[in-house]
Amino acid sequence: MTSYADLVTTDMRLVLLRLLSQAPSYTFNSSILHKLMGEQTGYKIPRDKAVTELCWLQEQGLVTVKDGIGCIIATITQRGLDVADGSATVPGVNRPSPRG
């Protein structure tokens, strides 16, 4: 049985990918992503949790991250775009529901 915490984590990862997929140049810094997650999805998480999930997404090849000045800069990869739109799946990331 999947725990509530696991469900939230897998959904947060999808949210991060979707936000990056809509970003100019497919890139945001961790501060902006953290703020957008709270405003658009209601996920009020510590900033370091967002960074932790970005690093996890990088390990899966879904984003690239690099150090910026006081933040992490994340860019979605083609594979990440595929997961964000539902054309590919990765264990640990929710699959998006059909849009209609």
N, C-alpha and C positions, 0 to 999 in steps of 0.2 A: 504494500500500500504506500502511495506517495504522500509525504508529509506536506502540510500547508507551506512550510518554509521552502521546500523544494519547488512547489507549484509557483510560488511568488518569484523565486530566483529564475526559473526557466522563462517566466513571462517577462521579467525585467530584461533579460538578455535579448528577447525578441524586440522589446520596446527600444533598447539601445540601437539595435540594428535598423529598425524602422526610422528612428530619428536621423541616424547617419545617412540612410538612403535618400532622405528628403533634404539634406543639407547642401548648401552651395559647395561645389567641389567635393561632395561626399565626406566632408571633414568638419568636426567640431572639437573644441577643447573640452576637457572633463568638467570644467565649471559650467559651461553652457549646457552640456548634456544633463548634469545634475539638476540644474534649474528647470530645464524643459521637462524632465521626468516628473518633478514635483508639480509643475503647473498643468501639464497636459494629461498626466495619468494618475496623479494622486499618490505616487510612490514617494514618500518622504523618507529618504534613506540618508545615512551619513555619506559625505562626499567620498570617503575612502572605500565605501562599498561599491560605488559606481566605478571607481578606478580598478578595484579588484575584479569586477565583472568584465571590464574592458580588457584586462590582462588575460582573463580566461578566454574571452572571445579571440584574442590574438593567438593563444595557444592552439585554438581550433582552426586558425587560418581565415577567420571571418573579418578581422580588422587588423590594421597595423597601428601600433602606438609608438610615439616618441615623446621624449621629454621636451616640454616647452618651458617658458619662464613661469614657474610657480604652478604649472598644471601639466596634464598629459594631453597630447593631441592625438586624436583617433581618426582614422580614415577607413572606411569600409572597403573590403576587397570585392572582387566579382563574385566569389563564393558567398560572401556575406550578403550581397544583393540578392543572390538566388535564394538564400534562406529567408531573408526579409520578405520576399514576395511569394514564398511558398513553393517555388519550383525545385527546391532542394531541402533536405532535412538534416539536422544534426542532433544527436542525442544531447539533451541538456538545454535545448532551446525550443520553446513552444513553436508549434506550427501555426501560422496565421489562419484565422477563420476566413472563409470565402467572403469576398466583397461583392456586394450587389446593389 
